[in-house]
Amino acid sequence: MKKILLATLLIAAAPAFADAPIAVTLQNHKFFPAEIHVKANTPTVIALTNKDSTAEEFDSTSLKVEKVVAGNSSGNVRLRALAPGKYPFMGEYHSATAEGFVIAE
Amino acid sequence: MLSALLIVFREVIEAGLIVGIVLAATAGVPRRSAFVALGVLGGVVGACLVALFAGELASLFQGSGQEFFNASILLIAVSMLTWHNVWMASHGREMARELKAAGHQVISGKRTLAALSIVVGVAVLREGSEVVLFLYGIVAQGGTSNAALATGGALGLAAGAAVSALMYFGLLTIPAHRLFTVTSGLITLLAAGMAAQAILFLQNGGYISALTNTLWNTSWLLPEDGIAGRLLHTLVGYSEAPNGAQLIAYLATIVLMIVLMRTVGRSAPRPVRAAQPAE
């Protein structure tokens, strides 16, 4: 009985997990993690926390996102349902160090 | 220095091309320089305010404030451009008939100067706030020599202004009677591209979830982050991978613009009176 209950809970919880934002941190103008794995063909939200004191723009042409996140604050970056593949992104204001990939699989 | 140059250059041409088109569309209109300058000034002030309150702006509307704001100002620009084109279509025709001097139809654009001033302001505000945030970030963290940054920024500004001026003077070489047609066409595509961009912001903000499927991808042919791709993105709304809602917004803007330009132009026998309330 307990097992069934647990299984039911897990199944019920599964969609919520798929929708949960993926936490990404920006510190010293670098993204952690710099490689973000998302489920293909499913919209995703990246919860970006900017720990630097200056603003950054999460910018990606292939992801079609331009989102400014102010210094010491956070913002949600919504990703559309992506076809499987590798999508580069960067912090436009510090593109030398702030870069990464979203991998949809 | 190079990064400052590139980023400032990129943002300046994006706003500058729009200013160039507006200047060409109002060639010969008295006091248009003052209106355009006012638009640029308003845009710069607005850009600083947006940069200053970036954090507050972002946290509005459950974290979608920035997207909502960007979409709103783009849609304001779209409606201003539409109004300008429709007004010009009806009055330009009348002026041409009465004055029989093609150059004069352009001069009738006086009425919509305020609208175009807003378009300039919006363009400068959008691109300018990114420059302000970028430059502020560099200055705030110190490290790199500020002189090099200032040089890079100034060179970027000069280069961007030069490209925009090239665009403007290029447009002016078009004979006056054709210039009106060309600028109307450019403004139509500019508005369509802005509408599609606004849809993208609404999608990214979570306001629109329908028709987000990518229709095609031409990044192999013309990447949107390359210089040609960027120019075309600003001018005609080129997108390397548009989605359904964006394409609908793009086409709908063009169709609406053409329909309004034709119907308002033809159905108003005395268009000078018909357009009064808008001023």
Chai-1 contact restraints between the chains, C-beta under 6 A:
chainA,res_idxA,chainB,res_idxB,connection_type,confidence,min_distance_angstrom,max_distance_angstrom,comment,restraint_id
A,T54,B,G137,contact,1.0,0.0,6.0,A-B,restraint_1
A,T54,B,A140,contact,1.0,0.0,6.0,A-B,restraint_2
A,T54,B,Q141,contact,1.0,0.0,6.0,A-B,restraint_3
A,A55,B,A54,contact,1.0,0.0,6.0,A-B,restraint_4
A,A55,B,L133,contact,1.0,0.0,6.0,A-B,restraint_5
A,A55,B,G137,contact,1.0,0.0,6.0,A-B,restraint_6
A,T61,B,E224,contact,1.0,0.0,6.0,A-B,restraint_7
A,T61,B,D225,contact,1.0,0.0,6.0,A-B,restraint_8
A,V68,B,A54,contact,1.0,0.0,6.0,A-B,restraint_9
A,A70,B,A54,contact,1.0,0.0,6.0,A-B,restraint_10
A,A70,B,G55,contact,1.0,0.0,6.0,A-B,restraint_11
A,S73,B,G55,contact,1.0,0.0,6.0,A-B,restraint_12
A,G75,B,A58,contact,1.0,0.0,6.0,A-B,restraint_13
A,N76,B,G63,contact,1.0,0.0,6.0,A-B,restraint_14
A,R78,B,N204,contact,1.0,0.0,6.0,A-B,restraint_15
A,R78,B,G206,contact,1.0,0.0,6.0,A-B,restraint_16
A,R80,B,T212,contact,1.0,0.0,6.0,A-B,restraint_17
A,Y93,B,F134,contact,1.0,0.0,6.0,A-B,restraint_18
A,Y93,B,G137,contact,1.0,0.0,6.0,A-B,restraint_19
